[in-house]
Amino acid sequence: MRKLAFASLQVRDLQVSKDFYTTKLGFEEAGVPNPQACVFSYNKGEASFAVRTPINNLDGKELGIGTSLWFAIEEEIEDLQAQLIAKQVPLLGPIQGTPFGKILVAKDPDGYNITFLKEN
């Protein structure tokens, strides 16, 4: 089995996405200088991913379909839900139970699903 080392999402507006992930979702910039991308770390660097300018022309294309990044959280998921609602983050329904634990799904500006998991 191979380990996923990194994920990168192509976005239409790098600054809008950067603001969404830092201000609304609480991710931290990893400090990797790159004018075409913003690399984030979460939970002391345990999860890293980036948003980046398009590699190919995205005109007329729908982004985010079928893509979801999952992040395990330590806080109570109900507290996170209240924080995201207060910041007007679009949520895809209420907290849901899964075999893995409770999840809450947010939608980013380009339609990517960001799933937060409070493990059982």
C-alpha positions as CSV (number, residue, x, y, z in Angstrom):
1,M,0.0,0.0,0.0
2,R,1.3,3.5,-0.8
3,K,0.9,6.4,1.5
4,L,-0.6,9.7,0.2
5,A,2.1,12.2,0.7
6,F,0.4,15.4,-0.5
7,A,-2.8,16.7,-2.1
8,S,-3.1,19.8,-4.4
9,L,-6.4,21.4,-5.5
10,Q,-6.6,23.6,-8.5
11,V,-8.6,26.8,-7.8
12,R,-9.9,29.7,-9.8
13,D,-8.8,32.4,-7.5
14,L,-5.8,31.7,-5.3
15,Q,-6.3,34.6,-2.9
16,V,-10.0,33.8,-2.3
17,S,-9.1,30.2,-1.6
18,K,-6.2,31.1,0.7
19,D,-8.5,33.4,2.7
20,F,-11.2,30.8,3.0
21,Y,-8.9,28.1,4.3
22,T,-7.0,30.3,6.7
23,T,-9.8,32.7,7.9
24,K,-12.8,30.4,7.8
25,L,-11.4,26.9,8.3
26,G,-8.4,27.7,10.5
27,F,-5.6,26.1,8.4
28,E,-2.2,27.6,8.7
29,E,0.2,28.5,5.9
30,A,3.2,26.2,5.9
31,G,5.6,29.0,4.9
32,V,6.5,27.4,1.6
33,P,7.1,30.3,-0.8
34,N,5.4,29.7,-4.1
35,P,3.6,32.4,-6.1
36,Q,1.4,29.8,-7.8
37,A,0.3,28.0,-4.7
38,C,-0.5,28.2,-1.0
39,V,0.6,25.2,1.0
40,F,-1.2,24.6,4.3
41,S,-0.5,22.6,7.4
42,Y,-3.0,21.4,9.9
43,N,-2.7,20.0,13.4
44,K,1.0,20.8,13.7
45,G,1.8,19.7,10.2
46,E,0.2,16.2,10.3
47,A,-1.8,17.0,7.2
48,S,-0.5,19.1,4.3
49,F,-2.1,20.1,1.1
50,A,-2.1,23.1,-1.2
51,V,-4.4,25.2,-3.3
52,R,-2.8,26.3,-6.5
53,T,-3.4,28.2,-9.7
54,P,-4.7,26.1,-12.5
55,I,-2.3,23.8,-14.4
56,N,-4.7,23.7,-17.3
57,N,-7.4,26.1,-18.5
58,L,-10.4,25.7,-16.2
59,D,-12.8,27.9,-18.2
60,G,-16.2,26.3,-18.4
61,K,-15.2,23.4,-16.1
62,E,-16.8,22.5,-12.8
63,L,-14.3,21.9,-10.0
64,G,-14.6,19.8,-6.9
65,I,-17.0,17.2,-8.2
66,G,-16.4,14.0,-6.4
67,T,-13.5,15.3,-4.4
68,S,-13.4,15.3,-0.6
69,L,-10.4,15.8,1.7
70,W,-10.9,14.4,5.2
71,F,-9.4,15.9,8.3
72,A,-9.6,14.2,11.7
73,I,-10.3,16.7,14.5
74,E,-9.7,16.6,18.3
75,E,-12.3,19.2,19.3
76,E,-16.0,18.4,19.6
77,I,-17.6,18.4,16.2
78,E,-20.6,20.4,17.5
79,D,-18.2,23.1,18.5
80,L,-16.7,23.2,15.1
81,Q,-20.1,23.3,13.5
82,A,-21.0,26.3,15.5
83,Q,-17.8,28.1,14.6
84,L,-18.2,27.4,10.9
85,I,-21.9,28.6,11.0
86,A,-20.8,31.8,12.7
87,K,-18.2,32.3,9.9
88,Q,-20.9,31.6,7.3
89,V,-19.0,28.6,5.8
90,P,-21.3,26.6,3.5
91,L,-22.1,23.3,5.1
92,L,-23.5,20.3,3.2
93,G,-26.1,19.3,5.8
94,P,-25.9,18.6,9.5
95,I,-23.4,16.4,11.4
96,Q,-23.7,12.8,10.2
97,G,-22.8,9.5,11.8
98,T,-20.6,7.2,9.9
99,P,-18.8,3.9,10.8
100,F,-15.7,6.0,11.4
101,G,-17.3,8.6,13.7
102,K,-19.2,11.9,13.2
103,I,-18.5,14.0,10.2
104,L,-19.3,17.6,9.1
105,V,-18.8,18.6,5.5
106,A,-17.9,22.1,4.3
107,K,-17.8,23.3,0.7
108,D,-15.0,25.5,-0.4
109,P,-15.3,28.3,-3.0
110,D,-14.5,25.9,-5.9
111,G,-16.9,23.2,-4.8
112,Y,-14.4,20.9,-3.1
113,N,-15.8,19.0,0.0
114,I,-13.8,19.5,3.1
115,T,-14.8,16.8,5.6
116,F,-14.1,17.0,9.3
117,L,-14.1,13.7,11.2
118,K,-14.5,13.3,14.9
119,E,-13.4,9.7,15.3
120,N,-15.2,7.2,17.5
